[in-house]
Amino acid sequence: MTKFLLVNFPPTVALSKLVNSLKGVSSRRMRQEFPELAAHYYRASKLWSGSYFAGSVGGAPLSIVRQYIEQQNRPV
């Protein structure tokens, strides 16, 4: 399942550190809120893949980017 995030962060933050932080925090929070995940993913000991994709939208208006993201994963 693919999920999209629209994130605005300063250029002084390394993208890899941002992604690792998002994955780590979300994994801990999900395990706390949904303990059954820990049992299900016990052997893998991780919820997220080690990979990620990041793209830049440059100067595109946020309203257009949001619209694009909202239209993803919708049946055609």
Gaussian input, Z-matrix of N, CA and C with variables (Angstrom, degrees):
# hf/3-21g

backbone

0 1
 N
 C     1     B1
 C     2     B2     1     A1
 N     3     B3     2     A2     1     D1
 C     4     B4     3     A3     2     D2
 C     5     B5     4     A4     3     D3
 N     6     B6     5     A5     4     D4
 C     7     B7     6     A6     5     D5
 C     8     B8     7     A7     6     D6
 N     9     B9     8     A8     7     D7
 C    10    B10     9     A9     8     D8
 C    11    B11    10    A10     9     D9
 N    12    B12    11    A11    10    D10
 C    13    B13    12    A12    11    D11
 C    14    B14    13    A13    12    D12
 N    15    B15    14    A14    13    D13
 C    16    B16    15    A15    14    D14
 C    17    B17    16    A16    15    D15
 N    18    B18    17    A17    16    D16
 C    19    B19    18    A18    17    D17
 C    20    B20    19    A19    18    D18
 N    21    B21    20    A20    19    D19
 C    22    B22    21    A21    20    D20
 C    23    B23    22    A22    21    D21
 N    24    B24    23    A23    22    D22
 C    25    B25    24    A24    23    D23
 C    26    B26    25    A25    24    D24
 N    27    B27    26    A26    25    D25
 C    28    B28    27    A27    26    D26
 C    29    B29    28    A28    27    D27
 N    30    B30    29    A29    28    D28
 C    31    B31    30    A30    29    D29
 C    32    B32    31    A31    30    D30
 N    33    B33    32    A32    31    D31
 C    34    B34    33    A33    32    D32
 C    35    B35    34    A34    33    D33
 N    36    B36    35    A35    34    D34
 C    37    B37    36    A36    35    D35
 C    38    B38    37    A37    36    D36
 N    39    B39    38    A38    37    D37
 C    40    B40    39    A39    38    D38
 C    41    B41    40    A40    39    D39
 N    42    B42    41    A41    40    D40
 C    43    B43    42    A42    41    D41
 C    44    B44    43    A43    42    D42
 N    45    B45    44    A44    43    D43
 C    46    B46    45    A45    44    D44
 C    47    B47    46    A46    45    D45
 N    48    B48    47    A47    46    D46
 C    49    B49    48    A48    47    D47
 C    50    B50    49    A49    48    D48
 N    51    B51    50    A50    49    D49
 C    52    B52    51    A51    50    D50
 C    53    B53    52    A52    51    D51
 N    54    B54    53    A53    52    D52
 C    55    B55    54    A54    53    D53
 C    56    B56    55    A55    54    D54
 N    57    B57    56    A56    55    D55
 C    58    B58    57    A57    56    D56
 C    59    B59    58    A58    57    D57
 N    60    B60    59    A59    58    D58
 C    61    B61    60    A60    59    D59
 C    62    B62    61    A61    60    D60
 N    63    B63    62    A62    61    D61
 C    64    B64    63    A63    62    D62
 C    65    B65    64    A64    63    D63
 N    66    B66    65    A65    64    D64
 C    67    B67    66    A66    65    D65
 C    68    B68    67    A67    66    D66
 N    69    B69    68    A68    67    D67
 C    70    B70    69    A69    68    D68
 C    71    B71    70    A70    69    D69
 N    72    B72    71    A71    70    D70
 C    73    B73    72    A72    71    D71
 C    74    B74    73    A73    72    D72
 N    75    B75    74    A74    73    D73
 C    76    B76    75    A75    74    D74
 C    77    B77    76    A76    75    D75
 N    78    B78    77    A77    76    D76
 C    79    B79    78    A78    77    D77
 C    80    B80    79    A79    78    D78
 N    81    B81    80    A80    79    D79
 C    82    B82    81    A81    80    D80
 C    83    B83    82    A82    81    D81
 N    84    B84    83    A83    82    D82
 C    85    B85    84    A84    83    D83
 C    86    B86    85    A85    84    D84
 N    87    B87    86    A86    85    D85
 C    88    B88    87    A87    86    D86
 C    89    B89    88    A88    87    D87
 N    90    B90    89    A89    88    D88
 C    91    B91    90    A90    89    D89
 C    92    B92    91    A91    90    D90
 N    93    B93    92    A92    91    D91
 C    94    B94    93    A93    92    D92
 C    95    B95    94    A94    93    D93
 N    96    B96    95    A95    94    D94
 C    97    B97    96    A96    95    D95
 C    98    B98    97    A97    96    D96
 N    99    B99    98    A98    97    D97
 C   100   B100    99    A99    98    D98
 C   101   B101   100   A100    99    D99
 N   102   B102   101   A101   100   D100
 C   103   B103   102   A102   101   D101
 C   104   B104   103   A103   102   D102
 N   105   B105   104   A104   103   D103
 C   106   B106   105   A105   104   D104
 C   107   B107   106   A106   105   D105
 N   108   B108   107   A107   106   D106
 C   109   B109   108   A108   107   D107
 C   110   B110   109   A109   108   D108
 N   111   B111   110   A110   109   D109
 C   112   B112   111   A111   110   D110
 C   113   B113   112   A112   111   D111
 N   114   B114   113   A113   112   D112
 C   115   B115   114   A114   113   D113
 C   116   B116   115   A115   114   D114
 N   117   B117   116   A116   115   D115
 C   118   B118   117   A117   116   D116
 C   119   B119   118   A118   117   D117
 N   120   B120   119   A119   118   D118
 C   121   B121   120   A120   119   D119
 C   122   B122   121   A121   120   D120
 N   123   B123   122   A122   121   D121
 C   124   B124   123   A123   122   D122
 C   125   B125   124   A124   123   D123
 N   126   B126   125   A125   124   D124
 C   127   B127   126   A126   125   D125
 C   128   B128   127   A127   126   D126
 N   129   B129   128   A128   127   D127
 C   130   B130   129   A129   128   D128
 C   131   B131   130   A130   129   D129
 N   132   B132   131   A131   130   D130
 C   133   B133   132   A132   131   D131
 C   134   B134   133   A133   132   D132
 N   135   B135   134   A134   133   D133
 C   136   B136   135   A135   134   D134
 C   137   B137   136   A136   135   D135
 N   138   B138   137   A137   136   D136
 C   139   B139   138   A138   137   D137
 C   140   B140   139   A139   138   D138
 N   141   B141   140   A140   139   D139
 C   142   B142   141   A141   140   D140
 C   143   B143   142   A142   141   D141
 N   144   B144   143   A143   142   D142
 C   145   B145   144   A144   143   D143
 C   146   B146   145   A145   144   D144
 N   147   B147   146   A146   145   D145
 C   148   B148   147   A147   146   D146
 C   149   B149   148   A148   147   D147
 N   150   B150   149   A149   148   D148
 C   151   B151   150   A150   149   D149
 C   152   B152   151   A151   150   D150
 N   153   B153   152   A152   151   D151
 C   154   B154   153   A153   152   D152
 C   155   B155   154   A154   153   D153
 N   156   B156   155   A155   154   D154
 C   157   B157   156   A156   155   D155
 C   158   B158   157   A157   156   D156
 N   159   B159   158   A158   157   D157
 C   160   B160   159   A159   158   D158
 C   161   B161   160   A160   159   D159
 N   162   B162   161   A161   160   D160
 C   163   B163   162   A162   161   D161
 C   164   B164   163   A163   162   D162
 N   165   B165   164   A164   163   D163
 C   166   B166   165   A165   164   D164
 C   167   B167   166   A166   165   D165
 N   168   B168   167   A167   166   D166
 C   169   B169   168   A168   167   D167
 C   170   B170   169   A169   168   D168
 N   171   B171   170   A170   169   D169
 C   172   B172   171   A171   170   D170
 C   173   B173   172   A172   171   D171
 N   174   B174   173   A173   172   D172
 C   175   B175   174   A174   173   D173
 C   176   B176   175   A175   174   D174
 N   177   B177   176   A176   175   D175
 C   178   B178   177   A177   176   D176
 C   179   B179   178   A178   177   D177
 N   180   B180   179   A179   178   D178
 C   181   B181   180   A180   179   D179
 C   182   B182   181   A181   180   D180
 N   183   B183   182   A182   181   D181
 C   184   B184   183   A183   182   D182
 C   185   B185   184   A184   183   D183
 N   186   B186   185   A185   184   D184
 C   187   B187   186   A186   185   D185
 C   188   B188   187   A187   186   D186
 N   189   B189   188   A188   187   D187
 C   190   B190   189   A189   188   D188
 C   191   B191   190   A190   189   D189
 N   192   B192   191   A191   190   D190
 C   193   B193   192   A192   191   D191
 C   194   B194   193   A193   192   D192
 N   195   B195   194   A194   193   D193
 C   196   B196   195   A195   194   D194
 C   197   B197   196   A196   195   D195
 N   198   B198   197   A197   196   D196
 C   199   B199   198   A198   197   D197
 C   200   B200   199   A199   198   D198
 N   201   B201   200   A200   199   D199
 C   202   B202   201   A201   200   D200
 C   203   B203   202   A202   201   D201
 N   204   B204   203   A203   202   D202
 C   205   B205   204   A204   203   D203
 C   206   B206   205   A205   204   D204
 N   207   B207   206   A206   205   D205
 C   208   B208   207   A207   206   D206
 C   209   B209   208   A208   207   D207
 N   210   B210   209   A209   208   D208
 C   211   B211   210   A210   209   D209
 C   212   B212   211   A211   210   D210
 N   213   B213   212   A212   211   D211
 C   214   B214   213   A213   212   D212
 C   215   B215   214   A214   213   D213
 N   216   B216   215   A215   214   D214
 C   217   B217   216   A216   215   D215
 C   218   B218   217   A217   216   D216
 N   219   B219   218   A218   217   D217
 C   220   B220   219   A219   218   D218
 C   221   B221   220   A220   219   D219
 N   222   B222   221   A221   220   D220
 C   223   B223   222   A222   221   D221
 C   224   B224   223   A223   222   D222
 N   225   B225   224   A224   223   D223
 C   226   B226   225   A225   224   D224
 C   227   B227   226   A226   225   D225

   B1=1.4401
   B2=1.5303
   B3=1.2843
   B4=1.4563
   B5=1.5172
   B6=1.3058
   B7=1.4636
   B8=1.5136
   B9=1.3155
   B10=1.4503
   B11=1.5183
   B12=1.3120
   B13=1.4567
   B14=1.5193
   B15=1.2996
   B16=1.4585
   B17=1.5213
   B18=1.3276
   B19=1.4562
   B20=1.5202
   B21=1.3094
   B22=1.4552
   B23=1.5240
   B24=1.3209
   B25=1.4566
   B26=1.5241
   B27=1.3264
   B28=1.4678
   B29=1.5259
   B30=1.3173
   B31=1.4668
   B32=1.5271
   B33=1.3182
   B34=1.4682
   B35=1.5266
   B36=1.3325
   B37=1.4647
   B38=1.5283
   B39=1.3202
   B40=1.4663
   B41=1.5254
   B42=1.3170
   B43=1.4608
   B44=1.5278
   B45=1.3217
   B46=1.4697
   B47=1.5277
   B48=1.3201
   B49=1.4702
   B50=1.5264
   B51=1.3238
   B52=1.4625
   B53=1.5268
   B54=1.3193
   B55=1.4664
   B56=1.5252
   B57=1.3237
   B58=1.4659
   B59=1.5236
   B60=1.3102
   B61=1.4602
   B62=1.5296
   B63=1.3304
   B64=1.4696
   B65=1.5290
   B66=1.3123
   B67=1.4645
   B68=1.5260
   B69=1.3197
   B70=1.4619
   B71=1.5135
   B72=1.3244
   B73=1.4645
   B74=1.5248
   B75=1.3280
   B76=1.4656
   B77=1.5268
   B78=1.3212
   B79=1.4590
   B80=1.5294
   B81=1.3269
   B82=1.4719
   B83=1.5222
   B84=1.3277
   B85=1.4714
   B86=1.5278
   B87=1.3303
   B88=1.4650
   B89=1.5249
   B90=1.3278
   B91=1.4712
   B92=1.5255
   B93=1.3378
   B94=1.4640
   B95=1.5247
   B96=1.3166
   B97=1.4639
   B98=1.5263
   B99=1.3240
   B100=1.4647
   B101=1.5253
   B102=1.3332
   B103=1.4696
   B104=1.5310
   B105=1.3147
   B106=1.4689
   B107=1.5285
   B108=1.3228
   B109=1.4637
   B110=1.5233
   B111=1.3162
   B112=1.4632
   B113=1.5243
   B114=1.3248
   B115=1.4638
   B116=1.5297
   B117=1.3082
   B118=1.4656
   B119=1.5310
   B120=1.3211
   B121=1.4607
   B122=1.5293
   B123=1.3224
   B124=1.4631
   B125=1.5278
   B126=1.3075
   B127=1.4703
   B128=1.5235
   B129=1.3051
   B130=1.4671
   B131=1.5289
   B132=1.3052
   B133=1.4667
   B134=1.5297
   B135=1.3198
   B136=1.4622
   B137=1.5253
   B138=1.3155
   B139=1.4617
   B140=1.5223
   B141=1.3176
   B142=1.4586
   B143=1.5161
   B144=1.2944
   B145=1.4548
   B146=1.5282
   B147=1.3020
   B148=1.4549
   B149=1.5179
   B150=1.3182
   B151=1.4620
   B152=1.5296
   B153=1.3173
   B154=1.4583
   B155=1.5185
   B156=1.3093
   B157=1.4583
   B158=1.5167
   B159=1.2980
   B160=1.4562
   B161=1.5181
   B162=1.3037
   B163=1.4545
   B164=1.5113
   B165=1.2933
   B166=1.4582
   B167=1.5198
   B168=1.3149
   B169=1.4618
   B170=1.5189
   B171=1.3090
   B172=1.4572
   B173=1.5104
   B174=1.3099
   B175=1.4544
   B176=1.5182
   B177=1.3245
   B178=1.4664
   B179=1.5250
   B180=1.3274
   B181=1.4693
   B182=1.5333
   B183=1.3275
   B184=1.4642
   B185=1.5210
   B186=1.3194
   B187=1.4680
   B188=1.5303
   B189=1.3135
   B190=1.4667
   B191=1.5258
   B192=1.3189
   B193=1.4650
   B194=1.5257
   B195=1.3252
   B196=1.4734
   B197=1.5204
   B198=1.3144
   B199=1.4646
   B200=1.5300
   B201=1.3106
   B202=1.4634
   B203=1.5286
   B204=1.3304
   B205=1.4671
   B206=1.5217
   B207=1.3217
   B208=1.4683
   B209=1.5250
   B210=1.3125
   B211=1.4607
   B212=1.5263
   B213=1.3175
   B214=1.4605
   B215=1.5252
   B216=1.3066
   B217=1.4676
   B218=1.5241
   B219=1.3072
   B220=1.4651
   B221=1.5176
   B222=1.3180
   B223=1.4691
   B224=1.5265
   B225=1.2932
   B226=1.4700
   B227=1.5068
   A1=108.08
   A2=116.49
   A3=121.71
   A4=110.10
   A5=115.68
   A6=121.96
   A7=108.32
   A8=115.24
   A9=121.21
   A10=109.54
   A11=116.00
   A12=122.32
   A13=107.83
   A14=115.51
   A15=121.07
   A16=105.65
   A17=116.18
   A18=121.38
   A19=109.71
   A20=115.57
   A21=121.82
   A22=106.61
   A23=116.79
   A24=119.84
   A25=109.48
   A26=116.66
   A27=119.58
   A28=111.69
   A29=116.82
   A30=120.47
   A31=113.31
   A32=117.77
   A33=120.41
   A34=111.80
   A35=117.49
   A36=121.82
   A37=108.45
   A38=116.11
   A39=120.42
   A40=109.33
   A41=116.19
   A42=121.34
   A43=111.48
   A44=117.38
   A45=120.39
   A46=111.32
   A47=117.45
   A48=120.58
   A49=110.67
   A50=117.05
   A51=120.93
   A52=110.45
   A53=116.96
   A54=121.34
   A55=110.55
   A56=117.40
   A57=120.13
   A58=111.26
   A59=116.90
   A60=120.67
   A61=110.72
   A62=116.66
   A63=120.36
   A64=111.23
   A65=116.75
   A66=120.67
   A67=111.10
   A68=116.95
   A69=120.43
   A70=112.72
   A71=116.05
   A72=120.30
   A73=110.74
   A74=117.10
   A75=119.22
   A76=111.03
   A77=117.79
   A78=120.82
   A79=110.70
   A80=116.48
   A81=119.78
   A82=111.43
   A83=116.29
   A84=119.79
   A85=111.35
   A86=116.83
   A87=119.90
   A88=111.06
   A89=117.35
   A90=120.18
   A91=111.04
   A92=116.75
   A93=120.03
   A94=111.00
   A95=116.07
   A96=120.08
   A97=112.63
   A98=116.60
   A99=121.71
   A100=109.43
   A101=117.95
   A102=120.96
   A103=113.65
   A104=117.22
   A105=119.36
   A106=111.74
   A107=117.38
   A108=120.21
   A109=110.90
   A110=116.26
   A111=120.14
   A112=110.23
   A113=116.38
   A114=119.73
   A115=110.67
   A116=116.35
   A117=120.56
   A118=111.89
   A119=116.76
   A120=121.17
   A121=112.61
   A122=116.67
   A123=121.06
   A124=112.31
   A125=117.20
   A126=120.44
   A127=111.87
   A128=116.63
   A129=119.56
   A130=110.75
   A131=116.87
   A132=125.25
   A133=113.69
   A134=116.03
   A135=119.49
   A136=109.31
   A137=115.07
   A138=120.07
   A139=112.01
   A140=116.84
   A141=120.77
   A142=111.73
   A143=114.84
   A144=121.85
   A145=108.44
   A146=116.72
   A147=120.09
   A148=113.18
   A149=116.72
   A150=120.05
   A151=111.49
   A152=115.08
   A153=121.53
   A154=108.79
   A155=115.66
   A156=121.83
   A157=107.66
   A158=116.55
   A159=121.24
   A160=108.16
   A161=115.46
   A162=120.67
   A163=109.77
   A164=115.62
   A165=121.21
   A166=109.05
   A167=116.12
   A168=119.63
   A169=111.25
   A170=116.22
   A171=119.93
   A172=112.15
   A173=116.59
   A174=121.03
   A175=114.06
   A176=117.82
   A177=120.02
   A178=110.07
   A179=117.18
   A180=119.47
   A181=110.84
   A182=116.42
   A183=120.43
   A184=112.20
   A185=117.79
   A186=119.90
   A187=110.86
   A188=117.41
   A189=121.57
   A190=110.31
   A191=116.60
   A192=120.63
   A193=109.85
   A194=117.30
   A195=120.85
   A196=110.99
   A197=116.59
   A198=120.92
   A199=110.17
   A200=116.96
   A201=121.18
   A202=110.62
   A203=116.46
   A204=120.65
   A205=110.78
   A206=117.03
   A207=120.56
   A208=112.00
   A209=117.67
   A210=120.77
   A211=112.96
   A212=117.90
   A213=120.90
   A214=109.48
   A215=116.49
   A216=123.80
   A217=113.49
   A218=117.26
   A219=120.44
   A220=108.24
   A221=116.46
   A222=117.91
   A223=110.47
   A224=115.39
   A225=120.25
   A226=109.87
   D1=129.11
   D2=-179.72
   D3=-98.25
   D4=134.81
   D5=176.14
   D6=-122.52
   D7=148.76
   D8=-179.61
   D9=-115.36
   D10=141.19
   D11=173.68
   D12=-126.46
   D13=136.63
   D14=173.05
   D15=-106.32
   D16=110.44
   D17=-172.63
   D18=-124.34
   D19=134.20
   D20=174.28
   D21=-112.35
   D22=118.91
   D23=-179.48
   D24=-140.58
   D25=155.17
   D26=-176.75
   D27=-68.66
   D28=149.34
   D29=-178.55
   D30=-66.70
   D31=-9.66
   D32=178.35
   D33=-80.19
   D34=-11.38
   D35=179.96
   D36=-93.81
   D37=127.08
   D38=178.02
   D39=-69.50
   D40=133.71
   D41=-178.48
   D42=-56.95
   D43=-42.48
   D44=-179.24
   D45=-61.76
   D46=-38.19
   D47=178.36
   D48=-68.34
   D49=-39.54
   D50=177.60
   D51=-61.76
   D52=-48.24
   D53=-178.75
   D54=-63.50
   D55=-45.74
   D56=179.32
   D57=-61.26
   D58=-38.63
   D59=178.39
   D60=-66.00
   D61=-45.94
   D62=178.82
   D63=-60.53
   D64=-43.23
   D65=179.88
   D66=-66.49
   D67=-43.29
   D68=-178.55
   D69=-64.87
   D70=-48.81
   D71=-178.97
   D72=-65.09
   D73=-44.93
   D74=-178.66
   D75=-65.82
   D76=-35.49
   D77=178.00
   D78=-64.04
   D79=-47.02
   D80=178.69
   D81=-61.63
   D82=-44.97
   D83=-178.61
   D84=-64.50
   D85=-40.88
   D86=179.99
   D87=-67.04
   D88=-39.12
   D89=178.16
   D90=-65.57
   D91=-35.24
   D92=177.59
   D93=-69.35
   D94=-43.79
   D95=-176.23
   D96=-78.47
   D97=-30.82
   D98=-178.15
   D99=-127.22
   D100=79.30
   D101=-176.29
   D102=-57.55
   D103=-25.18
   D104=179.72
   D105=-64.41
   D106=-21.72
   D107=176.50
   D108=-64.50
   D109=-39.36
   D110=-179.66
   D111=-60.85
   D112=-40.84
   D113=179.33
   D114=-69.02
   D115=-41.21
   D116=-177.70
   D117=-67.52
   D118=-40.10
   D119=-177.00
   D120=-102.51
   D121=21.23
   D122=-176.31
   D123=-56.40
   D124=-46.63
   D125=-176.67
   D126=-67.14
   D127=-39.44
   D128=-179.09
   D129=-76.87
   D130=-26.78
   D131=-179.45
   D132=56.20
   D133=21.84
   D134=174.52
   D135=-153.92
   D136=147.76
   D137=179.79
   D138=-94.19
   D139=-29.34
   D140=-173.75
   D141=-108.81
   D142=151.83
   D143=172.29
   D144=-67.78
   D145=156.47
   D146=177.11
   D147=-75.79
   D148=-10.23
   D149=-177.09
   D150=-101.39
   D151=166.63
   D152=175.87
   D153=-160.79
   D154=163.23
   D155=174.26
   D156=-123.84
   D157=137.49
   D158=175.89
   D159=-132.08
   D160=136.91
   D161=177.30
   D162=-130.72
   D163=153.18
   D164=179.00
   D165=-103.47
   D166=141.88
   D167=177.99
   D168=-104.87
   D169=2.53
   D170=176.35
   D171=54.37
   D172=-126.99
   D173=-176.54
   D174=-96.09
   D175=15.99
   D176=-179.82
   D177=-63.42
   D178=140.58
   D179=177.80
   D180=-61.72
   D181=137.61
   D182=-178.81
   D183=-58.24
   D184=-33.07
   D185=-179.84
   D186=-62.11
   D187=-37.64
   D188=178.90
   D189=-70.73
   D190=-41.91
   D191=179.30
   D192=-63.89
   D193=-44.56
   D194=177.70
   D195=-59.85
   D196=-43.77
   D197=179.64
   D198=-60.70
   D199=-43.40
   D200=178.46
   D201=-60.10
   D202=-47.96
   D203=-178.94
   D204=-62.55
   D205=-43.67
   D206=-178.66
   D207=-63.83
   D208=-26.70
   D209=-178.87
   D210=-84.87
   D211=-7.85
   D212=178.25
   D213=-73.41
   D214=151.95
   D215=178.44
   D216=61.98
   D217=18.76
   D218=174.04
   D219=-98.53
   D220=140.81
   D221=176.89
   D222=-63.38
   D223=144.30
   D224=-179.48
   D225=-86.96

